Amino acid sequence: MRSHNRTLQRCDLVAMRATFASILTICCLSVGAEPVAVELGKSTLPSGAGLAADAAATNLETQQPAIIFVDDFESGQLGARWDEARNPNGNVLSLATFDDDSAPVGSQSLKVSAHLGQDTGGGLTKWFPSSPQVFVRFYTRFVSDCDYVHHFVTLRANRSLTGKDRWSGFGGAGDRPQGDQRFSTALEPWGNWRKWPAPGRWNFYSYWHEMTASPDGRYWGNAFRPEQQAGIPKDRWICCEFMLRHNTPGQPNGEQAYWIDGQLRGHWQGINWRTDEALQANALTLESYVTDRWTENPLNVVYFDNLVIASEYIGPVTTQSDGD
């Protein structure tokens, strides 16, 4: 497993050194059918209250059949519910307790401390049984001096949950995947080459078989983001949720969308994620990954809490206004 982690880190370092100009806003991307941004006022996706509106995160699994996986980080056992942890030197991942009432549910959260020059941060990975549409909801909090984050929360499609195909959706930075091998999408902060204050603004970072090439001819990921969006606030909990809807193999009827504090921020349709039914979004990595490309702060701390994976819209624990 350690050798696999080193391979992933090398792939990420190659991607880090690539020309970031390759990351383009999706307006007219794709070598096949072009993904289309849905006008938010015309989207039929839900907002506000969802599965979590009337139940605490700790009870979601027993109360809602649509729930696939939950971790509220209250058990006291770091990563016990996950399949893999990346915790360099044992000092990147920890459990933190908030003494005030700011935590969305409970008092304990996952703390990720990335030390520039010593490690690239770390995180947790979970493989899970997929569904036609996958929703991922989590709470996050950036401390006041947190700098830019390179990678964040990633949903990956693997050909299987077992054997070598369990890893088919990992790695491959700089290469366009085959339609029957892998695809991925990540909800991440994007700093626009330091033009926006850290940590930046929310952004989908996606790999799939019809993605657009970079100016250097390689494939370093395409971005989906709204034209106008406020910056990400620090020192407060933010409810983030994103959705991926699988396409009929070979047809451009896939989708993705994301919500911040229960408000739909972006919705895209017409995505041909895959060409094979066996390829499904079935692994999630919850992490804060930093590099020295844009990050200068020696210590960058991000908190996570109340992670839920479901086949239906989850929504905030309690609905809240989006003041950012």
C-alpha positions as CSV (number, residue, x, y, z in Angstrom):
1,M,0.0,0.0,0.0
2,R,2.9,2.3,0.8
3,S,4.3,1.8,-2.7
4,H,0.9,2.6,-4.2
5,N,0.7,5.8,-2.2
6,R,4.2,6.8,-3.4
7,T,3.0,6.2,-7.0
8,L,0.0,8.4,-6.4
9,Q,2.2,11.2,-5.0
10,R,4.6,11.0,-8.0
11,C,1.6,11.3,-10.4
12,D,0.3,14.3,-8.5
13,L,3.7,15.9,-8.5
14,V,3.8,15.5,-12.3
15,A,0.4,17.2,-12.5
16,M,1.6,20.0,-10.2
17,R,4.4,20.9,-12.6
18,A,2.2,20.9,-15.6
19,T,1.0,24.2,-17.2
20,F,-2.0,25.2,-15.1
21,A,-3.3,27.2,-18.0
22,S,-4.7,23.9,-19.1
23,I,-7.5,24.0,-16.5
24,L,-10.3,25.7,-18.4
25,T,-13.7,26.9,-17.5
26,I,-16.3,24.6,-19.0
27,C,-18.3,26.6,-21.5
28,C,-17.5,24.7,-24.7
29,L,-15.2,21.9,-23.6
30,S,-15.0,18.2,-24.9
31,V,-13.9,16.6,-28.0
32,G,-17.3,14.9,-28.4
33,A,-20.6,16.2,-27.0
34,E,-20.1,19.5,-25.2
35,P,-21.1,19.7,-21.5
36,V,-23.6,22.5,-21.0
37,A,-24.0,24.7,-17.9
38,V,-27.6,24.7,-16.8
39,E,-29.1,28.1,-15.9
40,L,-29.6,27.8,-12.1
41,G,-33.1,29.2,-12.2
42,K,-34.1,26.5,-14.7
43,S,-32.4,23.5,-12.9
44,T,-34.8,20.9,-11.6
45,L,-32.3,19.8,-8.9
46,P,-33.4,20.3,-5.3
47,S,-31.9,22.8,-2.9
48,G,-32.2,23.6,0.8
49,A,-33.5,20.8,3.0
50,G,-32.8,17.2,2.0
51,L,-32.3,13.8,3.7
52,A,-30.4,15.4,6.6
53,A,-33.0,18.0,7.4
54,D,-34.8,16.1,10.1
55,A,-32.1,13.6,11.3
56,A,-28.7,14.0,12.9
57,A,-25.8,12.7,10.8
58,T,-25.2,9.9,13.3
59,N,-28.7,8.5,12.6
60,L,-28.8,8.9,8.8
61,E,-27.7,5.3,8.1
62,T,-30.6,3.7,10.0
63,Q,-33.2,6.3,9.1
64,Q,-32.6,6.7,5.4
65,P,-32.3,3.8,2.9
66,A,-30.6,6.1,0.3
67,I,-27.6,6.5,2.6
68,I,-24.5,4.7,1.4
69,F,-21.8,5.8,3.9
70,V,-21.6,8.2,6.9
71,D,-18.7,9.3,9.1
72,D,-19.3,12.1,11.7
73,F,-15.9,11.5,13.3
74,E,-17.4,11.2,16.8
75,S,-16.3,7.6,17.4
76,G,-12.8,8.5,18.6
77,Q,-11.1,6.1,16.2
78,L,-9.4,8.0,13.4
79,G,-10.3,6.5,10.0
80,A,-11.9,3.4,11.4
81,R,-14.7,3.5,8.9
82,W,-12.4,4.2,5.9
83,D,-10.4,1.8,3.8
84,E,-7.2,3.7,3.5
85,A,-5.5,6.6,5.3
86,R,-2.7,8.8,4.0
87,N,-1.1,10.2,7.2
88,P,2.6,11.0,6.6
89,N,4.7,10.5,9.7
90,G,1.5,10.2,11.7
91,N,1.2,13.9,12.2
92,V,-1.1,15.0,9.4
93,L,-4.4,13.5,10.4
94,S,-5.9,13.9,13.8
95,L,-9.3,14.3,15.6
96,A,-10.0,17.8,16.9
97,T,-12.6,18.9,19.5
98,F,-14.4,22.2,19.3
99,D,-15.4,23.6,22.7
100,D,-17.9,26.0,21.3
101,D,-21.2,25.4,19.5
102,S,-19.7,26.0,16.0
103,A,-19.5,22.3,15.0
104,P,-22.5,21.4,12.8
105,V,-23.1,18.1,14.6
106,G,-21.3,16.8,17.6
107,S,-18.0,18.2,18.8
108,Q,-15.3,16.1,17.1
109,S,-14.0,16.7,13.6
110,L,-11.2,15.5,11.3
111,K,-8.2,17.8,11.3
112,V,-5.8,17.8,8.3
113,S,-2.5,19.6,8.9
114,A,-0.4,20.0,5.8
115,H,3.3,21.0,6.5
116,L,4.9,22.6,3.5
117,G,8.3,21.1,2.7
118,Q,7.6,18.1,5.0
119,D,4.5,16.5,3.5
120,T,1.7,17.3,1.1
121,G,-1.0,16.8,3.6
122,G,-3.1,13.7,3.7
123,G,-6.6,12.2,3.8
124,L,-8.9,9.2,3.8
125,T,-10.3,7.0,1.0
126,K,-13.5,4.9,1.0
127,W,-14.6,2.4,-1.6
128,F,-18.4,2.0,-1.7
129,P,-21.2,0.4,-3.8
130,S,-22.3,2.9,-6.4
131,S,-25.7,4.1,-7.7
132,P,-27.0,5.8,-10.8
133,Q,-26.4,9.1,-9.1
134,V,-24.0,9.7,-6.2
135,F,-24.2,12.6,-3.8
136,V,-21.4,13.5,-1.5
137,R,-21.9,16.0,1.4
138,F,-19.3,17.2,3.9
139,Y,-18.6,20.1,6.1
140,T,-15.3,21.9,5.9
141,R,-13.6,24.8,7.7
142,F,-10.4,26.6,6.6
143,V,-8.4,28.2,9.4
144,S,-7.6,31.9,9.1
145,D,-4.1,31.5,7.7
146,C,-4.8,28.5,5.5
147,D,-3.2,29.1,2.1
148,Y,-4.1,27.6,-1.4
149,V,-5.0,23.9,-1.5
150,H,-4.0,21.9,-4.6
151,H,-6.5,18.9,-4.3
152,F,-9.4,18.4,-2.1
153,V,-12.4,16.0,-2.2
154,T,-12.3,13.6,-5.2
155,L,-14.9,11.1,-6.5
156,R,-13.3,8.3,-8.6
157,A,-14.7,5.7,-10.9
158,N,-13.1,2.2,-10.8
159,R,-14.1,-0.9,-12.8
160,S,-14.6,-2.9,-9.7
161,L,-14.5,-2.8,-5.9
162,T,-12.1,-5.8,-5.8
163,G,-8.8,-7.0,-7.3
164,K,-6.7,-4.8,-9.5
165,D,-9.7,-3.1,-11.0
166,R,-10.3,-1.5,-7.6
167,W,-7.4,0.9,-8.4
168,S,-8.3,1.6,-12.0
169,G,-9.6,5.1,-11.2
170,F,-6.4,6.2,-9.4
171,G,-3.3,7.9,-10.9
172,G,-3.0,8.8,-14.6
173,A,-2.3,12.5,-14.2
174,G,-1.5,14.1,-17.6
175,D,-3.3,11.3,-19.6
176,R,-6.8,11.3,-21.0
177,P,-8.5,8.2,-19.7
178,Q,-10.2,5.6,-21.8
179,G,-13.9,5.5,-21.5
180,D,-14.0,2.1,-20.0
181,Q,-11.1,2.6,-17.6
182,R,-11.6,5.6,-15.3
183,F,-13.1,9.0,-14.7
184,S,-13.0,11.4,-11.8
185,T,-14.3,14.7,-10.5
186,A,-13.3,16.7,-7.5
187,L,-14.8,19.7,-5.7
188,E,-11.9,21.9,-4.9
189,P,-10.9,25.5,-4.0
190,W,-9.4,27.2,-7.0
191,G,-7.1,30.3,-6.6
192,N,-6.9,31.4,-10.2
193,W,-3.1,31.6,-10.1
194,R,-3.2,33.6,-6.8
195,K,-5.5,36.2,-8.3
196,W,-8.2,35.4,-5.7
197,P,-7.6,35.4,-2.0
198,A,-6.8,31.9,-0.5
199,P,-8.3,29.4,-0.5
200,G,-10.1,30.7,-3.6
201,R,-13.5,29.8,-5.1
202,W,-15.2,26.5,-5.6
203,N,-14.5,24.5,-8.7
204,F,-15.0,21.1,-10.3
205,Y,-11.8,19.5,-11.5
206,S,-12.6,16.6,-13.8
207,Y,-11.0,13.8,-15.9
208,W,-13.0,11.8,-18.4
209,H,-12.4,10.3,-21.9
210,E,-13.8,13.4,-23.8
211,M,-11.8,16.0,-21.8
212,T,-9.9,18.8,-23.6
213,A,-6.2,18.7,-24.0
214,S,-3.8,21.3,-22.5
215,P,-1.7,23.6,-24.7
216,D,1.2,21.1,-24.2
217,G,-0.9,18.3,-25.7
218,R,-1.3,16.5,-22.3
219,Y,-4.4,16.2,-20.2
220,W,-4.2,17.9,-16.9
221,G,-7.9,18.1,-16.0
222,N,-10.8,20.4,-17.1
223,A,-12.6,22.7,-14.7
224,F,-16.3,23.4,-14.3
225,R,-17.2,26.6,-12.4
226,P,-19.8,29.4,-12.7
227,E,-18.7,32.6,-14.2
228,Q,-19.5,34.6,-11.0
229,Q,-19.0,33.3,-7.5
230,A,-18.0,34.7,-4.1
231,G,-14.8,33.6,-2.4
232,I,-14.6,30.8,0.1
233,P,-14.8,32.2,3.7
234,K,-12.4,31.1,6.4
235,D,-13.0,30.4,10.1
236,R,-16.5,29.1,9.7
237,W,-18.1,25.7,8.8
238,I,-19.3,25.4,5.2
239,C,-21.7,22.7,4.0
240,C,-20.5,21.4,0.7
241,E,-22.3,18.9,-1.5
242,F,-21.8,17.6,-5.0
243,M,-23.5,15.2,-7.3
244,L,-22.5,13.0,-10.2
245,R,-25.1,11.3,-12.4
246,H,-23.8,8.5,-14.5
247,N,-24.5,8.6,-18.2
248,T,-25.9,5.8,-20.3
249,P,-22.6,4.2,-21.6
250,G,-21.4,6.1,-24.7
251,Q,-24.2,8.7,-24.5
252,P,-23.7,12.3,-23.3
253,N,-26.5,12.3,-20.7
254,G,-24.3,12.5,-17.6
255,E,-24.4,15.4,-15.1
256,Q,-22.6,17.0,-12.2
257,A,-23.6,19.7,-9.8
258,Y,-22.6,21.3,-6.5
259,W,-24.2,23.1,-3.6
260,I,-22.8,25.4,-0.9
261,D,-24.8,25.7,2.3
262,G,-27.8,24.1,0.6
263,Q,-27.7,26.5,-2.3
264,L,-27.2,25.2,-5.9
265,R,-24.1,26.9,-7.3
266,G,-23.4,25.0,-10.5
267,H,-25.1,22.4,-12.7
268,W,-23.7,20.8,-15.9
269,Q,-25.3,18.3,-18.3
270,G,-24.3,16.5,-21.4
271,I,-21.3,14.7,-20.0
272,N,-20.2,11.4,-21.5
273,W,-18.5,10.1,-18.5
274,R,-18.0,6.4,-19.6
275,T,-18.5,3.9,-22.4
276,D,-18.9,0.8,-20.2
277,E,-21.5,0.0,-17.6
278,A,-18.9,-1.6,-15.4
279,L,-17.2,1.7,-14.8
280,Q,-18.9,3.5,-11.8
281,A,-18.1,6.2,-9.4
282,N,-17.3,4.1,-6.3
283,A,-14.3,5.6,-4.4
284,L,-14.1,8.9,-2.5
285,T,-10.9,10.6,-1.2
286,L,-11.4,13.2,1.5
287,E,-8.1,15.2,1.7
288,S,-6.3,18.4,1.8
289,Y,-3.3,18.2,-0.5
290,V,-0.9,21.1,-0.8
291,T,2.2,21.8,-2.9
292,D,4.7,24.7,-3.1
293,R,3.5,25.7,-6.5
294,W,1.0,28.3,-5.0
295,T,1.2,27.6,-1.3
296,E,3.6,29.6,0.8
297,N,2.3,29.2,4.4
298,P,4.3,26.5,6.2
299,L,1.3,25.1,8.0
300,N,-2.1,24.8,6.4
301,V,-5.0,23.4,8.5
302,V,-8.4,22.3,7.2
303,Y,-11.2,20.6,9.2
304,F,-13.8,18.1,7.8
305,D,-16.9,16.8,9.5
306,N,-20.2,15.0,8.9
307,L,-19.3,13.2,5.6
308,V,-22.3,11.5,3.9
309,I,-22.5,9.6,0.6
310,A,-26.0,8.9,-0.7
311,S,-28.0,8.1,-3.8
312,E,-30.3,11.2,-3.1
313,Y,-29.7,14.8,-2.3
314,I,-28.6,15.1,1.4
315,G,-28.6,18.9,2.2
316,P,-27.3,20.6,5.3
317,V,-27.9,19.3,8.8
318,T,-30.0,22.4,9.3
319,T,-30.7,24.9,6.5
320,Q,-28.7,28.0,6.7
321,S,-28.3,31.2,4.7
322,D,-25.3,31.6,2.5
323,G,-23.7,34.8,3.6
324,D,-20.4,34.5,1.6
